[in-house]
């Protein structure tokens, strides 16, 4: 009985301490429990227990408060750090905007300066040269021999005067091959595309096909150059540009096609001497950061059939850079380097074979011209700026030619 009352009393004290009254009992009823059943030691023991609980609760509350204070302090420090970072970011953005504005101004001025220099160089190149006048004078002297020494002396005086006015000019750096005068020779020239590209690049200009002005970026005709190359070689180019097989380089093709709208011409020939062509009104490839993706190719016309539009949106791939969507490496599978997808309908950088062969899809092929089981003899890929009016020879040279023709 005593133990039961002790338990009840101890529970009552706990309930009172926590503000809880057991159901059916009032605080007064608990207090009025017959105290005769408890001795003084038991009461002191319960009191001590309650005090110990109070102390533990207080220590717990203090620890919680310390942790709250610590977290609050850390949060305040973090807010301070974030404010400082925000200020530094704001200052950095302000400085960057100012620097960007200055760079834009400088770039604009440089662009204007480059344009003026190109215009001046073009104007100098198009002037009659001393060599041209010397040749003309020799022809006029040969004709004047029939008319006496007086005419020859007069021609000598004219030649002396023109020698003071004319000198040989080195080839100017042009924006593109289409700025070469009509009748210029095909060959290697330095060009400097418009826009952000400030460095001149060396290209082969085809000045004979369909009015000239074409930049050749791929040419194969005898298999003397290995086209199974790695990424870096396709990026920068390889081969012999003047007189041999070559690849201009993806970076240069990107620079040219991004500087202005370009058209694409592809010339093909089989081993029976049959020639064909594929023309595309728009062609453009992205930079290396986008893996030289074909961003534009449309407006097809030609006799070869369209085996190139399939490359739209495709990334360039080599045997060491697999960027196609096929589960295998298309460059390795078809022994080439191209804008493969899954995998190809043209493979003009494929293996140089000789006509029909058993290596399906491996050769230098064009699906719509003999199919992918036939390796072509010749492939020539060229680009040219669109809507550029070709510049004729200057009037002075035309007049001199007319005068020579009448003699």
Residue pairs with C-beta under 8 A, 6 or more apart in sequence:
1 37
2 37
5 33
5 34
5 37
5 38
6 38
6 42
8 33
9 30
9 33
9 38
9 42
9 46
10 46
10 49
11 22
12 22
12 25
12 30
12 33
13 46
13 50
14 50
15 21
15 22
15 30
16 27
16 30
17 50
17 53
17 54
21 27
21 30
22 30
107 196
110 198
111 195
114 192
114 198
115 194
118 172
118 173
118 174
118 175
118 192
121 172
121 173
121 174
122 172
122 174
122 179
124 169
124 172
125 169
125 171
125 172
126 181
126 391
126 393
126 394
127 166
127 169
127 394
128 166
128 394
128 396
128 397
128 400
129 166
129 167
129 168
129 169
130 162
130 163
130 166
130 167
130 168
131 168
132 166
132 397
133 159
133 162
133 163
133 166
134 159
136 400
136 404
137 155
137 158
137 159
137 162
139 404
139 407
140 155
140 404
140 407
141 152
141 155
143 407
144 151
144 152
144 155
145 152
171 189
171 190
173 190
173 191
173 192
173 200
174 180
174 189
174 190
174 191
174 192
175 191
175 192
175 193
175 194
175 259
176 191
176 193
176 213
176 215
176 256
176 259
176 260
176 384
176 385
176 388
177 189
177 191
177 203
177 205
177 206
177 207
177 212
177 213
177 214
177 215
177 384
178 212
178 213
178 384
178 385
178 388
178 390
179 191
179 213
179 388
179 391
180 189
180 205
180 207
180 212
180 213
181 391
181 392
181 393
182 212
182 390
182 391
182 392
182 393
183 207
183 393
184 205
184 207
184 212
185 207
186 204
186 205
186 206
186 207
186 208
186 212
187 204
187 205
187 242
188 202
188 203
188 204
188 205
188 241
188 242
189 202
189 203
189 204
189 205
190 200
190 201
190 202
190 203
191 200
191 201
191 203
191 205
191 215
191 256
192 198
192 199
192 200
192 201
193 201
193 255
193 256
193 258
193 259
193 260
194 259
194 260
195 258
195 259
195 260
197 255
197 259
201 252
201 255
201 256
202 241
203 215
203 216
203 217
203 241
203 248
203 252
203 256
204 215
204 216
204 219
204 241
204 242
204 246
204 248
205 212
205 213
205 214
205 215
205 216
206 212
206 213
206 214
206 215
206 216
206 382
207 213
207 214
209 265
209 267
209 382
210 265
211 390
212 390
213 384
213 385
213 388
213 390
214 265
214 382
214 383
214 384
215 248
215 256
215 382
215 383
215 384
216 248
216 380
216 381
216 382
217 247
217 248
217 249
217 252
217 253
217 381
217 382
217 383
218 246
218 247
218 248
218 348
218 349
218 379
218 380
218 381
219 239
219 245
219 246
219 379
219 380
219 381
220 227
220 245
220 348
220 352
220 364
220 378
220 379
220 380
221 245
221 377
221 378
221 379
221 380
222 245
222 352
223 245
223 352
224 244
224 245
225 238
225 239
225 240
225 244
225 245
225 246
227 245
227 247
227 336
227 337
227 349
227 350
227 351
227 352
228 319
228 335
228 336
228 337
228 351
229 238
229 247
229 318
229 337
230 318
230 319
230 320
230 321
231 318
231 320
231 321
233 247
234 247
234 249
234 250
234 316
234 318
234 337
235 249
235 250
235 251
235 288
235 292
236 249
236 251
237 246
237 247
237 248
237 249
237 252
238 246
238 247
238 249
239 245
239 246
239 247
240 246
241 248
247 349
250 285
250 288
250 292
250 316
251 287
251 288
253 285
253 292
253 383
254 285
254 286
254 287
254 288
254 292
256 262
256 383
257 283
257 284
257 285
257 296
257 383
258 284
258 286
258 287
260 385
260 386
261 282
261 284
261 385
261 386
261 387
262 282
262 283
262 284
262 383
262 384
262 385
262 386
263 279
263 280
263 281
263 282
263 283
263 299
263 383
263 384
263 385
263 386
264 279
264 280
264 282
264 283
264 297
264 308
264 381
264 382
264 383
265 277
265 278
265 279
265 280
265 381
265 382
265 383
265 384
266 277
266 278
266 279
266 280
266 302
266 304
266 308
266 348
266 379
266 380
266 381
266 382
267 275
267 276
267 277
267 378
267 379
267 380
267 382
268 275
268 276
268 277
268 278
268 304
268 366
268 369
268 376
268 378
268 379
268 380
269 275
269 276
269 376
269 377
269 378
270 355
270 369
270 370
270 374
270 376
270 377
271 354
271 355
271 376
271 377
276 302
276 303
276 304
276 369
277 302
277 303
277 304
278 300
278 302
278 303
278 304
278 305
278 306
278 307
278 308
278 366
279 299
279 300
279 301
279 302
280 297
280 298
280 299
280 300
280 301
280 308
280 309
281 298
281 299
281 300
281 301
281 386
282 296
282 297
282 298
282 299
282 386
283 294
283 296
283 297
283 383
284 294
284 295
284 296
284 297
285 292
285 293
285 294
285 295
285 316
286 292
286 293
286 295
290 315
291 315
291 316
291 321
291 323
292 315
292 316
292 339
293 313
293 314
293 315
293 316
293 339
294 311
294 312
294 313
294 314
294 339
295 313
296 312
297 308
297 309
297 311
297 312
298 309
298 312
300 306
300 308
300 309
304 366
304 368
304 369
305 366
305 367
305 368
305 369
306 368
307 345
307 346
307 366
307 367
307 368
307 369
308 345
308 346
310 341
310 344
310 345
310 346
311 338
311 339
311 341
311 346
313 341
314 324
314 339
314 340
314 341
315 323
315 324
315 339
316 323
316 337
316 338
316 339
317 323
317 324
317 329
317 330
317 331
317 337
317 338
317 339
317 340
318 331
318 337
319 329
319 331
319 332
319 337
321 331
322 329
322 330
322 331
322 332
323 340
324 330
324 331
324 340
324 341
324 342
324 343
325 341
325 342
326 333
326 340
326 341
326 342
326 343
330 338
330 340
330 342
330 343
330 344
331 337
331 338
331 340
333 343
333 361
334 340
334 343
334 344
334 347
334 350
334 361
334 362
335 350
335 351
335 359
335 362
336 347
336 349
336 350
336 351
336 362
337 349
338 344
338 346
338 347
338 348
338 349
338 350
343 361
344 361
344 372
345 367
345 368
345 372
346 365
346 366
346 367
347 361
347 362
347 363
347 364
347 365
347 372
348 364
348 365
348 366
348 376
348 379
348 381
349 364
350 361
350 362
350 363
350 364
350 365
350 375
351 359
351 362
351 363
351 364
351 375
352 363
352 364
352 375
353 359
353 362
353 363
353 364
353 375
354 375
354 377
355 374
355 375
355 377
356 370
356 373
356 374
356 375
357 363
357 373
357 374
357 375
360 372
360 373
361 372
361 373
362 375
363 372
363 373
363 374
363 375
363 376
364 375
364 376
364 379
365 371
365 372
365 373
365 374
365 375
365 376
366 376
369 376
370 376
392 398
